[in-house]
Amino acid sequence: MTMSETEMMLKGYGLTTAEMFYHMPDYAHVLNTFIWQDYDTAPDHPNLFKFIEFWQDEIEGPLHSVKFTHRKLISPGEWRHVTGEFQVH
């Protein structure tokens, strides 16, 4: 069963974006980039490292370097269920 994005964020997942620089298979001196983005947990980043392992095993272009950033979009302490709203003038 897959979780919704909101459920993932409430369980501590954040948006991880990685920019991968890799050598072109036929032109080893040429670098190209690939952007990967998924919800992941910091500091271990299991989804990112799983993708990097997949890349190394299945993709012909060897990785040169990987830059990534992680941002928690919401945390459990920031979420409130609001049932009503009062406006005071």
C-alpha positions as CSV (number, residue, x, y, z in Angstrom):
1,M,0.0,0.0,0.0
2,T,1.4,3.4,-0.9
3,M,1.1,6.4,1.3
4,S,-0.2,9.8,0.1
5,E,2.3,12.7,-0.1
6,T,0.8,14.2,3.0
7,E,1.0,11.0,5.0
8,M,4.7,10.7,4.0
9,M,5.4,14.2,5.1
10,L,3.7,13.6,8.4
11,K,5.9,10.5,8.9
12,G,9.1,12.5,8.5
13,Y,9.7,12.3,4.8
14,G,11.0,15.3,2.9
15,L,11.6,16.1,-0.7
16,T,15.1,15.1,-1.9
17,T,16.4,16.5,-5.2
18,A,19.7,15.1,-6.6
19,E,21.7,16.4,-9.6
20,M,23.8,13.6,-11.0
21,F,26.8,14.3,-13.2
22,Y,27.8,11.3,-15.4
23,H,30.1,10.5,-18.2
24,M,28.6,9.8,-21.6
25,P,29.2,6.2,-22.5
26,D,30.6,6.9,-26.0
27,Y,32.4,10.1,-25.0
28,A,34.1,9.7,-21.7
29,H,35.3,13.3,-21.6
30,V,31.8,14.7,-21.8
31,L,29.7,15.2,-18.7
32,N,25.9,15.2,-18.7
33,T,23.4,15.8,-15.9
34,F,20.3,14.0,-14.7
35,I,17.9,15.3,-12.1
36,W,16.2,12.8,-9.7
37,Q,13.5,13.8,-7.2
38,D,11.6,11.7,-4.6
39,Y,10.4,11.8,-1.1
40,D,13.1,10.4,1.3
41,T,14.1,10.5,4.9
42,A,17.2,12.3,6.2
43,P,20.0,11.6,7.2
44,D,20.1,8.1,5.7
45,H,18.4,8.8,2.4
46,P,17.6,5.1,1.6
47,N,15.7,5.9,-1.6
48,L,18.5,8.1,-3.0
49,F,21.2,5.5,-2.3
50,K,19.0,2.7,-3.7
51,F,18.7,4.8,-7.0
52,I,22.5,5.4,-7.1
53,E,23.1,1.6,-6.7
54,F,20.6,1.0,-9.5
55,W,22.4,3.5,-11.7
56,Q,25.8,1.9,-11.0
57,D,24.5,-1.6,-11.8
58,E,22.2,-0.9,-14.8
59,I,23.2,2.4,-16.5
60,E,26.3,2.5,-18.8
61,G,27.3,6.1,-18.0
62,P,29.5,6.1,-14.9
63,L,28.7,8.6,-12.3
64,H,31.1,11.5,-11.8
65,S,29.5,13.2,-8.9
66,V,26.1,13.7,-7.1
67,K,24.8,16.9,-5.5
68,F,21.7,16.7,-3.4
69,T,19.4,18.7,-1.2
70,H,16.7,17.6,1.3
71,R,13.8,19.7,2.5
72,K,11.2,18.7,5.0
73,L,8.0,20.4,3.8
74,I,6.0,19.7,6.9
75,S,6.6,18.1,10.2
76,P,4.2,16.6,12.7
77,G,4.5,19.6,15.1
78,E,3.4,22.0,12.3
79,W,0.2,20.1,11.4
80,R,-3.1,21.1,13.1
81,H,-6.5,19.9,12.4
82,V,-8.8,22.9,12.4
83,T,-12.5,22.4,12.7
84,G,-13.6,26.0,12.8
85,E,-12.3,29.6,12.5
86,F,-13.4,32.7,14.3
87,Q,-12.8,36.2,13.0
88,V,-12.5,39.0,15.6
89,H,-12.8,42.6,14.4
